[in-house]
């Protein structure tokens, strides 16, 4: 069953059409990746799904519900949560305060237990729990951005370029955590320029070029497609 359905989605910035009527779907429990070059429209697609960019025309359905007119914070409350490109941590707040902001929609008694779970996923954050977000390294900020998103208990996690600008050893850790998050039952839509790593993680994949979906299918099959190999895998 599709948790997310996108139909005929367009995103415009002034006179520029960044996303040109695309269709995609993510089934419950899947990890789906969306790859493409810079400027292909990947981030604009995620922003439209998250309610941060206006989608017109087009439809976004999440968990059986049409999201037209639904604001971004309402989507978060419904379990649709985004880890933005560039991390977007609150620089003046501590690690613990950033995590608390991720749980702002919640009023249950499990917030503390979930924070401990984040510290288990990212022991570095436990070590720096009292340190402000702006003083963390790039890798630590990415860990914090993912941890903050998880504090809202998402059903669908949108990840926008989580490996960007990170050292290879940190990239490996981030992707291992994403795999673990998905294995734990969180559906994921991953935008990533590191196509090789994305294909290794994903169940299915979409390829986006100049605002259009040009290829889609099982990730393993696309990873061996000569067109994909030549364009994105250095073949």
N, C-alpha and C positions, 0 to 999 in steps of 0.2 A: 504494500500500500504506500502511495506517495505521501510523504510528510510535507514536501514542498513541490508546488507546481508553478512554473513560470510560463506564461503564454503570450506571445507577440509583444514582448517587452521592449519598449523604447525608452531611452534616456537622452534628453537634450540639454545642452548648455548653450543658451542663446540660440544662434543659428547652426550650431554644431550638433549632429546626431552621433552620440558616442556609442549607443547600443541600438541596433537596427532590427527590432522585431524578433528577438530570439525566443526559443522554447527550450526549457530544460526541466528536469524533475529529479528529485532526490527521495528515495524510498526510506522509510523508517529503518534505522540501524545501519544505513550505508555510510561509507566515506567516499565522496565524489570529489574529484579535482577538476578545476577549470584552469587550463594553461593557455599561454599565449604571450606574445611579445609585449613590450611596453606600449601603452596606448591602444591596446586591442579592445578595451572596454570591460576588462575583468573586474576592476575595482568599482566601476560605475554600476555594474550588475549587482555586486554585493551590497553597495550602498542603497540601491533601489529596493532590494529585498528587505534590508534592515529598516527602511523608512527614512533614510538620511538623504536620499535623492528622489526627486519626483519622477515617477514612472508614468508616462503618458505618451501614447496609449499603451495598453498592455494590462495583464492581470497577474497578480501574485496571490496564490492560495497556499495557506499554511494550516496544516492539521484540519483540513476540510473547510476552512474559513477564508472568504475573500477579504484580503487586507486593504482594500481600497478605503481611503480615509482614516486608516489606523495609524496613529502617530508612533514614532520610534519607541518611546518609553512604554507604550501599551504592548508593542511587540515583545519587548524584553519581559514584561510581566507574563506574557503568554509562552515564554520559553524560547524565543527566537533572539539569539544574542550574537553580537559581532565582536571579534578581536580586530581592531582597525590596523591598517597599514601605518607604520610609524609608532605603534604601541599605544600612544595617547595616555600614558599614566599621568596621575596628578603629581607634578614635581615637588610641591611643597608639603604633600602628605606623606606620612610614613608608609612602609610596606603594609603594616596592619591596617592603617586607615584606608589605603587603597583597596584592600580586600573587603573591608567593611562597606565601602561604596558599592562594590559588586553585589552585596546582599541587601541593598536599600529597599528592594521590593518585597522583602521577606519579613515575616513576623513569627517565625517558628522557632523552636528550641534547638534546632540542629545547626545553627550558624557556626557555633564554636567548633563542633565536630568537623564541619566542612572546611573550616580554616586549617584545622590540623591535617586534614587530608591533602590540602594544597601544600602544606609544609612537608608532607611525606613525598609528594610528587617532585617538589623543588626544595631540597634541603637548604640550598643557598638562601632562599627567602627567609627561612627560619633564622638563619644566622644574622640576617639583616632586617629583622622584623621592625626594629625601631629606627631604621635609616630612611631618609626621605627618598622618594622615587626619583627625583632629579639627580641624585648622586650615585645611582646605580649604573653599572655598565649596560651596554646595549643588550647583551644576552640576558642579564638579570631583569631589565625592564620588560623584555619579551616574556619571560617567565611570569612576571607580575601581571602583565596584561592578560595572559591566558588564565592565570589563577583568579584574577578579578572577575573574568567572564564566567568561570566555573562556579563562583560563589552564588550566582543567580540560579543555579541548577537548570541549565539549558536543556531543551529537547533537541534543538537544532543549533549548532555552533558554526558560525561563519568565520573563517580565518583568512585574513588578507595579507599575503606575503609574509608569513611568520619567520622565514629564514633570511629575510633581506638584511644584509649588512652584518651578519653574524659570522664568527669564526667556525670553521668546519666541525670542531668538537661540540660546540654549542648547538649547531644545526642538527647534528645527530641526536642530541638529547631532546631537542624540541620535537623532532619527528617521532622519537620513541614515545614521548608523552602523548602526542596526538593519537598515535596508534592505541595506546592504553586507554585514553579517553573514549575513543570509538568502541573499543572492545568492552568497555563498561556500560555501553548502551546509549551513548550520545551520538546522534546523527551529525555528520560533519560535511560541510561544503568548503573546500580548500582552494583558494586562489594562490598559485605558486609559479614562480619563474624557474625554479629548480625542478625541471620536468622529470628528470630521472628519479629523484627522491619522491616526487608526488605520485608517479606511476607505481612505484614500489609500495606505497601506502594504500592507494585507492582501490576500490572495487570497480568503479566506472570512471570515465573521464570524458570531458568535453574540450575541444580545441577551439579557441576563439581568435579570429583575425578581423581587424578593421570593423569591429562592432558586430560581427556575425559569427554564429556557430558553424564551423566548416566540417568538423568531424566529431563523432561521438561513438562510444562503445565501451566494452570491457577494457579496463586499464592495461591488462597484459597484452591484449590484441593491439591496442593503439601504440604501446611501447615498441612493438615490432613492425608497425606500419612504416614502409620506406619514406613516406612523406613526412611523418613525424620524426623519424630518425634523422633525416637530412636537416629539417628545420630547427629541431629543439634538442636533439641528443648528440649532436656533433658527428653524425654518421657520414 
